[in-house]
C-alpha cells in the first residue's frame, strides 16, 4: 500500500498536515483557511472527498481555524480529547462552532479508522489540553509532535516507535534571546509548556536515534526566531557528532511555514 504525506503549512501562522493512501486520508490540524487546504490538496492530487477526519493536537488558533468549516459545513468528523473540544468551541477564532462533527478521543486508547491505527498521547504545551499522534498504516508508523515544551518519557516512547517523525524545532536560542519579543513571551516559549528549540530537538534526536527511523521533518519553525537552514544544520550537526549521516542513515527536512512541502510517497 502506498502511503502519502504532505505538509500544507507548518508554523505559528497555521498548521495542517495530510497523511493517506491513494483512496483516502486524514488531516492533522486545520489551522489555515479551508480554501487554502482545498487548493494545497488539489495541487497534490488529493480531493476533499478523500478526507475521512481531522485530528486536532490542541486548541490554539494556528491549529484550529478551519475545523468549524470542515466539521460543520463539509461534514468531516473532528477528533480530539473532550478538553480540547471544549477549548476549540471557546476559542475566539471559531466563528463556526462544532456540534455534529464532534468525536472524542481518550489519550493512549488506540482507535481504528479504516486502515489507520491511531493513538493520541499527552505532550506538554499551554493549550487547554495537548496531544501528539502516533499513526500506523500498512506497517508504517508516523509520529506527530507539533507543539511541546519538552520531550517527556511518554512522548519519547512514541517517537522511538516512528519510521516517519514530524517534530517541532521552533526557535534558535540565540535568535530568541537577542530578538524583539517581550520578556514574558520569551519566557513562555522557553518554558516546559512552550516550544522546543533547535538544539533541544537536535540533542534528543542524536541521543535517541533508532534504526527504523527513516524520515524526520522539522515542524512549526518560528518566523522571527528561526531559519529553515539553521534548524536543519543544527540537527544535522548533532546527528553527525553521533556518526549518523543525514541523507544516508536518515532523511531530514525543515518544513515550510506557509507553503506546501513536497508530496512524499512511501511503498
C-alpha positions in Angstrom: 0.0 0.0 0.0 1.3 3.4 -1.0 1.2 6.0 1.9 1.3 9.7 1.1 2.4 12.6 3.4 2.3 16.4 2.8 2.6 19.4 5.0 0.3 22.2 3.8 1.6 24.7 6.4 3.8 24.4 9.5 4.3 27.4 11.7 2.7 30.0 14.0 0.6 31.3 11.1 -1.1 27.9 10.6 -0.6 24.2 10.7 -2.1 21.4 8.6 -0.7 18.0 7.5 -2.2 15.2 5.4 -1.5 11.5 5.6 -3.3 9.0 3.4 -3.5 6.2 0.9 -4.3 6.5 -2.8 -8.0 6.4 -1.9 -8.5 8.4 1.3 -6.7 10.1 4.2 -6.9 12.3 7.3 -5.7 15.8 8.3 -3.7 16.5 11.4 -4.8 20.0 12.5 -6.5 22.6 10.3 -5.1 26.0 11.2 -5.3 27.5 7.7 -8.3 28.6 5.6 -10.5 25.9 4.1 -9.9 27.2 0.6 -6.1 27.0 1.2 -6.4 23.4 2.4 -8.5 22.6 -0.7 -6.0 24.3 -3.0 -3.0 22.6 -1.5 -4.6 19.2 -1.6 -5.9 19.6 -5.1 -2.4 20.6 -6.4 -1.1 17.3 -4.7 -3.8 15.3 -6.5 -6.0 14.9 -3.4 -9.7 15.7 -3.3 -11.6 16.9 -0.2 -13.9 13.9 -0.7 -10.9 11.7 0.3 -10.7 13.3 3.8 -12.2 11.0 6.4 -11.4 13.0 9.5 -9.4 15.8 11.1 -7.3 15.0 14.3 -6.5 18.1 16.4 -3.4 18.4 18.6 -4.6 21.4 20.7 -6.9 24.4 20.7 -4.5 27.3 19.7 -5.8 29.3 16.7 -3.0 28.3 14.4 -4.2 24.6 14.6 -8.0 25.0 14.5 -9.0 28.0 12.3 -10.7 25.7 9.7 -12.1 23.0 11.8 -15.5 24.7 12.1 -15.9 24.9 8.3 -14.5 21.4 7.7 -16.6 19.8 10.5 -20.0 21.5 10.2 -20.1 22.5 6.5 -18.1 19.7 5.0 -19.4 17.1 7.5 -15.9 15.8 8.3 -15.5 14.3 11.8 -13.2 16.3 14.1 -11.4 14.0 16.6 -9.7 15.1 19.7 -10.0 14.9 23.5 -13.1 16.3 25.4 -11.0 19.0 26.9 -9.6 20.2 23.6 -13.1 20.2 22.1 -14.2 22.5 25.0 -11.2 24.8 24.2 -12.0 24.8 20.5 -15.6 25.9 21.0 -14.4 28.7 23.4 -11.8 30.0 21.0 -12.1 33.5 19.6 -11.2 32.2 16.1 -14.2 29.7 15.9 -16.9 31.6 14.1 -18.4 28.2 13.3 -18.8 26.1 16.5 -18.5 22.3 16.4 -21.6 20.3 17.1 -22.5 17.4 14.9 -18.9 16.8 13.8 -17.5 16.3 17.4 -15.7 13.0 18.0 -14.0 12.2 21.3 -10.6 10.5 21.8 -9.0 9.2 25.0 -5.2 9.5 25.4 -3.4 6.3 24.8 -6.6 4.5 23.8 -6.0 3.2 20.3 -8.7 3.6 17.7 -9.1 2.2 14.2 -10.3 4.4 11.2 -10.3 2.2 8.1 -6.7 1.2 7.6 -5.4 3.8 10.1 -4.5 2.7 13.7 -4.4 5.9 15.7 -3.3 6.7 19.2 -3.1 10.1 20.9 -0.8 10.9 23.8 0.0 13.7 26.2 2.5 16.4 25.3 3.5 19.4 27.5 2.2 22.6 26.0 0.0 25.5 27.1 -3.2 24.7 25.3 -6.4 23.7 27.2 -5.2 20.1 26.6 -2.5 18.9 24.3 -1.7 15.7 22.4 0.6 14.2 19.8 -0.4 11.4 17.5 1.0 8.1 16.6 -0.5 6.7 13.4 0.2 3.3 11.9 -0.9 2.4 8.4 0.3 -0.7 6.5 3.1 -1.2 9.0 4.4 2.3 8.6 4.4 4.4 11.8 4.1 8.2 11.8 4.5 10.3 14.9 3.3 13.9 15.0 4.6 16.2 17.8 3.9 19.8 16.6 4.0 21.9 19.8 5.7 20.9 23.0 8.0 22.4 25.6 10.0 19.3 26.2 10.1 15.6 25.3 8.7 13.7 28.2 9.2 9.9 28.7 5.7 9.3 27.3 6.4 11.4 24.2 9.8 9.7 23.8 8.2 6.3 23.7 6.1 7.3 20.7 8.9 9.0 18.9 11.0 5.8 19.3 8.3 3.8 17.5 8.3 6.0 14.5 9.5 5.3 11.0 8.4 8.8 10.0 8.7 11.7 12.5 7.2 15.2 12.4 8.8 17.0 15.4 8.9 20.6 16.4 12.1 22.7 16.1 10.6 26.1 16.9 13.4 28.5 17.7 17.1 29.2 17.8 18.0 30.1 21.4 20.3 32.9 20.4 17.9 34.5 18.0 15.1 34.4 20.6 17.3 35.8 23.3 18.5 38.7 21.1 15.2 39.3 19.4 12.4 41.8 19.9 9.9 39.6 21.7 8.8 40.9 25.2 10.3 39.1 28.1 7.1 37.4 29.1 6.7 35.9 25.7 10.4 34.7 25.6 9.7 33.0 29.0 6.6 31.4 27.7 8.3 30.0 24.6 11.3 28.6 26.6 9.2 27.1 29.4 8.4 23.4 29.8 4.9 24.1 28.3 6.2 26.2 25.5 8.2 25.2 22.4 11.2 23.1 21.5 14.4 24.8 20.5 16.6 23.6 17.6 19.3 22.4 19.9 16.9 20.6 22.3 15.3 18.8 19.4 18.8 18.0 17.9 20.2 16.7 21.1 17.2 14.4 21.7 17.3 13.0 18.2 21.1 12.4 18.4 20.7 10.5 21.7 17.6 8.5 20.7 18.0 7.6 17.0 16.6 4.2 16.0 17.5 2.1 13.1 13.9 2.1 11.8 13.6 5.9 11.7 13.8 6.9 8.1 12.5 10.4 7.8 12.5 13.5 10.1 10.5 16.6 9.3 11.2 19.6 11.5 8.0 21.5 12.0 6.5 24.7 13.5 9.5 26.8 12.8 9.3 30.4 14.2 9.1 33.2 11.6 11.0 35.6 13.8 13.4 33.3 15.8 14.5 30.6 13.4 15.5 29.9 9.8 14.9 26.5 8.0 18.6 26.3 7.2 19.6 26.9 10.8 17.2 24.3 12.1 18.4 21.8 9.5 22.1 22.5 10.2 21.7 22.3 14.0 20.1 18.8 13.8 22.4 17.6 11.0 25.5 18.7 13.1 24.3 16.9 16.3 23.5 13.7 14.4 26.9 13.8 12.7 28.5 14.0 16.1 27.0 10.6 16.8 28.1 9.2 13.5 24.6 9.5 11.9 24.8 10.9 8.4 21.8 12.8 7.0 21.0 11.6 3.5 22.5 8.2 4.2 21.2 7.0 7.6 18.1 9.2 7.8 16.4 11.8 5.7 15.9 15.3 7.2 13.7 18.2 6.0 12.7 21.6 7.6 9.1 22.2 6.6 8.0 25.5 5.1 5.9 27.7 7.2 3.2 28.9 4.8 3.5 26.8 1.6 3.1 23.1 1.0 6.0 20.7 1.2 6.8 18.1 -1.5 4.3 15.2 -1.6 6.1 12.2 -0.1 5.1 8.7 -1.1 6.2 5.6 0.7 5.7 2.0 -0.5 
